[in-house]
Amino acid sequence: MKKKSKVSIIVPTRNEDKYISSVLDSLISQDYPKENMELLIVDGMSVDKTREIVGEYQKNFKFIKLLDNPNLYTPYAFNVGIKHSEGDVIIFMGAHTDYSANYISTVEKYLSESKADCVGSIAHTLSGKSTFIAKAIALGLGSPFGVGNSYMRIGSKRERYVDTASCPGYKKEVFKKIGLFNEKLAHSQDIEFNLRLKKSGGRILAVPSIVSYYHARSDFVSFCKHNFRNGAWAIIPFKYTNVIPVKWRHLVPLTFILSLIATLGLWSLSGSWGMFGFIFIGGAYSLCNIFYSFKITLKEKDFRYLLIMPAIFASLHLVYGMGSLWGSIKILVVLPHIWKRLLSQRKRLGTTTG
């Protein structure tokens, strides 16, 4: 029987006292041999009871370690965990996600038996609360119209090589080969890292049988804020990396917003042509929005979704696009060069979607 790899699980935290016990219980319940595990909680100097709770668990489980992340942001937490890890396999897990009992063992199995350098799950999106709006948000995040061709979000019935996977496990040699996470990126650091991995010839495998459940935001205001931030951080990484840090689908909302602004401006200057363009683009989007909202309404058998889903999709597209526009304005010089860099580097990065 093949010897199990030593696995290091890295969990970034900051003020997670409402969730940390659930995450620790889930990871302690994994069917992977505890003597082959180490659980690294990398904490961003929490001021609630997170550290106290972790300390109580450490009294009974020696494989749990608490590390400090004085720089607070996620990429720093990842890198602190990597530097302190002893495992041959490193798995990054979130504090707001639930995991099947065989998550770690299945990731380790695929990493040892496949040609993949990274293995992760399809993220099944759950509503953060039992409210109607929370469920609508979860449905939007699981819709191809909402998030595009991201198999990590919309799911897949078969194993496939992708751009990114949820709660991924990596062979430790990957970090020796391509380096650590880019600490200049407060967000989107995982996307940039995985694109760097693919550029180096690495492969990322998403496995549907590896189950994780992501709890989405539960109120519309925080959902919009999250989408605006994600939109901004689809653009800001261009300033800090020499590779294209996102995929084409991440730039579609920005293109949509710019096309609306351009045709609206043309309408004010020249009349009919601008008006035709604005109405055509806006009308086509509205029809698609209503169509997919209606599909969800029929599937859920609840007419209320026809009223709320257009707003959910608009947040995923328009608010995200406005965030990207704001990100472009913030860094000023990036916007004129984005498309030139995309076109010149597209072949080198490949066109596989995930």
Sequence and secondary structure as in RCSB ss.txt:
>XXXX:A:sequence
MKKKSKVSIIVPTRNEDKYISSVLDSLISQDYPKENMELLIVDGMSVDKTREIVGEYQKNFKFIKLLDNPNLYTP
YAFNVGIKHSEGDVIIFMGAHTDYSANYISTVEKYLSESKADCVGSIAHTLSGKSTFIAKAIALGLGSPFGVGNS
YMRIGSKRERYVDTASCPGYKKEVFKKIGLFNEKLAHSQDIEFNLRLKKSGGRILAVPSIVSYYHARSDFVSFCK
HNFRNGAWAIIPFKYTNVIPVKWRHLVPLTFILSLIATLGLWSLSGSWGMFGFIFIGGAYSLCNIFYSFKITLKE
KDFRYLLIMPAIFASLHLVYGMGSLWGSIKILVVLPHIWKRLLSQRKRLGTTTG
>XXXX:A:secstr
      EEEEEEESS TTTHHHHHHHHHT SS GGGEEEEEEE   SSSHHHHHHHHHTT TTEEEEE TT SHH
HHHHHHHHH   SEEEE  TTEEE TTHHHHHHHHHHHSS SEEEEEEEEE SSSSHHHHHHHHHHTSHHHHTT 
HHHH  SS EE S  EEEEEETHHHHHH S  TT SSSHHHHHHHHHHHTT  EEEEEEEEEEEE   SHHHHHH
HHHHHHHTTTGGGGT SS  S GGGGHHHHHHHHHHHHHHHHHHHSHHHHHHHHHHHHHHHHHHHHHHHHHHHHH
T TTHHHHHHHHHHIIIIIHHHHHHHHHHHHSSSHHHHHHHHHHHHHHH     
